Structures are given as structure tokens and as C-alpha cells.
Amino acid sequence: MRFCIHKKVNKFLGIPNKKLSDLASVRELRAFVSICHQGSVAAAAQALALTGPAVSVLLREPEGKLGVR
């Protein structure tokens, strides 16, 4: 059952060779969206009640997973 769900999700997302664990977490996505909306890491950190370095780490994780910077 688990493999079947994994296969369907990958097909839906258009990334057939990725595992679900390779995708960004909800927390990482929230940080990314907040940076976009707020316009800076510092403002996003304040909006998320986190420190600037914590938000930077959350942004760095998906960059590494996706191979972009």
C-alpha cells in the first residue's frame, strides 16, 4: 500500500524519481512563502516567530535537496 501511494504522489507531482522524503517539508515551504511575502529573511523570521538563522537553515534544506542555490 505504501509503495502505491508513493508512486501516485510522485506521478501527480511530476517527479517520478524522487522519494517523498526528498521533497521540502511543510515547515520549509512556510519559510519560503513567508520570505517571498515579507520580502526579506529578517521580516519572515519575525512573522514566523523564528530567528533569522533558523529561517536561513529552513531555506537551505530544500536548496540542497533540489540541487539549486
Backbone hydrogen bonds, N-H to C=O, Kabsch-Sander energy under -0.5 kcal/mol:
donor,donor_aa,acceptor,acceptor_aa,energy
5,I,1,M,-2.2
6,H,2,R,-2.4
7,K,3,F,-2.6
8,K,4,C,-2.1
9,V,5,I,-2.7
10,N,6,H,-2.4
11,K,7,K,-2.1
12,F,8,K,-2.5
13,L,9,V,-2.6
14,G,10,N,-0.9
15,I,10,N,-2.1
18,K,15,I,-1.6
22,D,19,K,-1.5
23,L,20,L,-1.3
29,L,25,S,-2.4
30,R,26,V,-2.6
31,A,27,R,-1.9
32,F,28,E,-2.2
33,V,29,L,-2.7
34,S,30,R,-2.4
35,I,31,A,-2.3
36,C,32,F,-2.1
37,H,33,V,-2.7
38,Q,34,S,-3.1
39,G,35,I,-2.2
44,A,40,S,-2.1
45,A,41,V,-2.8
46,Q,42,A,-2.0
47,A,43,A,-2.3
48,L,44,A,-2.2
49,A,45,A,-0.6
49,A,46,Q,-0.8
50,L,45,A,-3.0
55,V,51,T,-1.9
56,S,52,G,-2.3
57,V,53,P,-2.1
58,L,54,A,-2.0
59,L,55,V,-1.8
60,R,56,S,-2.0
61,E,57,V,-1.8
63,E,59,L,-1.2
64,G,60,R,-2.1
65,K,61,E,-2.1
66,L,62,P,-2.7
67,G,63,E,-1.3
68,V,63,E,-2.0
